[in-house]
């Protein structure tokens, strides 16, 4: 495949990124996910030296619902994944797919070296790869 035909993470990412603070309750996270119709939220870094985190619907199901915990009593920072596995906007979707398969993740923020610029997920990867 010619280099100019390589589809990159930046080409298929969504630019709508929803954030939440780690001190928010899981109940607040669920409400935000429902309102925004997303399956994950990026957890804000506490300061410039801190890393971002992520909380997903799967985290909530496996760490709260399945454990019988009260979502009003658990904070997002207690169940989030941190640090994040991120991808560069210039990374090929094939490489992203291999990374997802190897690490078991379903989505990753797209990080341009300075800030999170988007989100890529396994659905967009499969859709793109099936069109080739």
Secondary structure, DSSP 4 states (H G I P E B T S, - for coil): --GGG--BHHHH-B----EE-TTSBHHHHHHHHHHHT-SEEEEPPSSTTSPPEEEEHHHHIIIIITTT--TTTSBHHHH-B-SPPEE-TTSBHHHHHHHHHHHT-SEEEEE-SSSEEEEEEHHHHHHHHHT-
